[in-house]
Amino acid sequence: MRILFIGTGDIGLPSLEWLLKTPKHEVVGVVTQPDKPAGRKLVLTPPEVKVRALAAGLTVLQPPKIRHIVDELKAFDADVAVVVAYGQILPRSVLDVPRLACLNIHASLLPRHRGASPIQAVIREGDAETGVTIMFMDEGLDTGDILLMDAMPILPSDTGGVLHDKLALAAPASLERALDLIVAGNPPRQSQDNALATHCGKLKREDGRLDWSRDAVDLERLIRAYNPWPGTSCLLPNEKPLKIHRVSLIEGAGACPLPGTLVAADPKSGLLVSCGQGLLMLEEVQAEGGRRISAADFLRGHPLEVGTRLG
């Protein structure tokens, strides 16, 4: 089949790579978001999807609004559009362009975690599993009929970054099965139960500010979920931020001091912080302008006393 690929995020790269290599289908064009400034010097940088597509000799379109290029999309004469992490909701005029279907690759088991941050949401909310959903797109936000779903367990060590990569690598197999079903004709369609739907919006850096009054279990999940983006942080007594990269949950903690209090703070035992319920051991941190280091190394250069409260 003739495939139009529409995507921006790196999670779609393995699927694009598979489409470019498989003899089953032909990628006829790619649509992605415009180049954006990146890094401290704000260098105009293309999405990796664009870099890979141009290397393959494909035509790449980067409209600010995809609804403005319907005629150009029709010229690709695509049978199916494959959409993954594009960054815009597609209007009906675009959904009607491909001959057979607009398929979306979504990184959760719908209808749970519709929206922009399903990978972080499944860890943050303590879900036991997640997976890849291939759905027929409609004009809603992840509300279309489901073609298929492939589940995977969430491990206690999974971070947002680790799970992102796992789902990215799992997606091509799901996409292959979905396209095979389209080719065979009369593919399955399962409507979503809207009563079971949850929504997760686009994350902002401030979402990672830690509230020590929350339970340690919840904070441990949050810290894993938001690694590497948007990251998590607290405030030192001097009001400077301290990024928290890795923690461990201390089981069986009894009565704790006020939330945010350092229960232990020395280069041997590290940083032990009280929460609303339970304790967290801070294992890897990063001071403002510094590099990511162990909490023990941090304490050697930034001594803190037991009883100090973190903001």
Backbone hydrogen bonds, N-H to C=O, Kabsch-Sander energy under -0.5 kcal/mol:
donor,donor_aa,acceptor,acceptor_aa,energy
3,I,1,M,-0.6
3,I,26,E,-3.5
4,L,80,V,-2.4
5,F,3,I,-0.6
5,F,29,G,-2.3
6,I,82,V,-3.0
7,G,31,V,-2.1
8,T,84,V,-0.8
8,T,85,A,-1.3
9,G,85,A,-2.1
12,G,9,G,-1.8
13,L,10,D,-1.8
16,L,12,G,-2.3
17,E,13,L,-2.9
18,W,14,P,-2.2
19,L,15,S,-2.3
20,L,16,L,-2.2
21,K,17,E,-1.3
22,T,18,W,-2.6
25,H,22,T,-0.5
26,E,1,M,-3.0
28,V,3,I,-2.6
28,V,26,E,-0.7
29,G,3,I,-0.8
30,V,59,T,-2.2
31,V,5,F,-2.6
32,T,61,L,-2.4
36,K,45,T,-2.3
38,A,43,V,-1.5
42,L,39,G,-1.3
43,V,38,A,-1.9
45,T,36,K,-2.9
49,V,8,T,-0.5
50,K,47,P,-0.6
51,V,47,P,-1.7
52,R,48,E,-2.6
53,A,49,V,-2.3
54,L,50,K,-2.7
55,A,51,V,-1.8
56,A,52,R,-1.2
57,G,54,L,-1.6
58,L,53,A,-2.5
61,L,30,V,-2.6
68,H,65,K,-1.7
69,I,66,I,-1.8
70,V,67,R,-0.6
73,L,69,I,-2.2
74,K,70,V,-2.3
75,A,71,D,-1.4
76,F,73,L,-1.3
77,D,74,K,-1.7
79,D,2,R,-2.2
80,V,2,R,-1.9
81,A,101,A,-2.2
82,V,4,L,-2.5
83,V,81,A,-0.6
83,V,103,L,-3.4
84,V,6,I,-2.1
94,V,91,P,-1.2
95,L,91,P,-2.3
96,D,92,R,-1.9
97,V,94,V,-1.8
99,R,78,A,-2.3
100,L,79,D,-3.4
101,A,79,D,-1.2
103,L,81,A,-3.2
103,L,101,A,-0.6
104,N,135,M,-2.6
105,I,83,V,-2.6
106,H,104,N,-0.7
106,H,133,T,-2.9
108,S,106,H,-0.9
110,L,108,S,-1.2
112,R,109,L,-1.4
114,R,111,P,-0.6
114,R,198,T,-2.9
116,A,200,C,-1.1
117,S,200,C,-1.1
121,A,117,S,-2.0
122,V,118,P,-2.1
123,I,119,I,-1.0
124,R,120,Q,-2.7
125,E,121,A,-2.6
126,G,123,I,-1.3
127,D,122,V,-2.2
130,T,152,M,-2.8
132,V,150,D,-2.4
133,T,106,H,-2.7
134,I,148,L,-2.7
135,M,104,N,-2.0
135,M,133,T,-0.6
136,F,145,D,-3.0
137,M,102,C,-2.9
142,D,140,G,-1.0
146,I,190,Q,-3.3
147,L,134,I,-2.8
148,L,134,I,-1.7
150,D,132,V,-2.5
152,M,130,T,-2.9
154,I,128,A,-2.4
155,L,153,P,-0.6
158,D,155,L,-1.7
160,G,224,R,-2.5
160,G,227,N,-0.5
161,G,227,N,-2.4
163,L,159,T,-2.6
164,H,160,G,-2.0
165,D,161,G,-1.8
166,K,162,V,-2.0
167,L,163,L,-2.5
168,A,164,H,-2.4
169,L,165,D,-2.1
170,A,166,K,-1.5
171,A,167,L,-1.8
173,A,170,A,-0.6
174,S,170,A,-1.2
175,L,171,A,-2.8
176,E,172,P,-2.7
177,R,173,A,-1.9
178,A,174,S,-2.2
179,L,175,L,-2.7
180,D,176,E,-2.2
181,L,177,R,-1.9
182,I,178,A,-1.8
183,V,179,L,-2.6
184,A,180,D,-2.2
185,G,181,L,-0.9
185,G,182,I,-0.7
190,Q,146,I,-2.2
191,S,189,R,-0.5
194,N,192,Q,-1.0
196,L,193,D,-1.9
197,A,194,N,-1.1
198,T,111,P,-1.4
200,C,114,R,-2.9
207,D,204,K,-1.7
208,G,205,R,-1.8
209,R,206,E,-1.5
210,L,233,S,-2.8
212,W,210,L,-0.6
214,R,211,D,-2.0
216,A,277,Q,-2.9
219,L,215,D,-2.1
220,E,216,A,-2.5
221,R,217,V,-1.8
222,L,218,D,-2.3
223,I,219,L,-2.6
224,R,220,E,-1.8
225,A,221,R,-2.9
226,Y,222,L,-2.4
227,N,224,R,-1.3
231,G,226,Y,-2.5
232,T,244,I,-0.5
233,S,208,G,-2.1
234,C,242,L,-1.9
236,L,240,K,-3.0
239,E,236,L,-2.6
242,L,234,C,-2.6
243,K,286,Q,-2.7
244,I,232,T,-2.6
245,H,243,K,-0.6
245,H,284,E,-2.4
246,R,284,E,-1.6
248,S,281,M,-1.9
250,I,279,L,-2.1
251,E,249,L,-0.8
253,A,250,I,-0.7
260,G,274,S,-3.2
261,T,258,L,-1.7
262,L,308,T,-2.9
263,V,261,T,-0.7
263,V,272,L,-3.2
264,A,272,L,-1.2
266,D,270,G,-1.2
270,G,266,D,-2.8
271,L,282,L,-0.9
272,L,264,A,-2.4
272,L,270,G,-0.6
273,V,271,L,-0.5
273,V,280,L,-3.0
274,S,261,T,-2.3
275,C,278,G,-2.5
276,G,212,W,-1.0
276,G,214,R,-2.0
277,Q,214,R,-0.6
279,L,250,I,-0.7
280,L,273,V,-2.5
281,M,248,S,-2.8
282,L,271,L,-2.9
282,L,280,L,-0.7
283,E,246,R,-2.7
283,E,281,M,-0.5
284,E,246,R,-1.9
285,V,293,I,-2.6
286,Q,243,K,-1.8
288,E,241,P,-0.8
290,G,287,A,-2.4
293,I,285,V,-2.7
295,A,283,E,-2.1
298,F,294,S,-2.2
299,L,295,A,-2.2
300,R,296,A,-1.2
301,G,297,D,-1.0
301,G,298,F,-0.8
302,H,298,F,-1.7
307,G,262,L,-2.5
308,T,305,E,-2.0
310,L,260,G,-3.2
311,G,235,L,-2.9
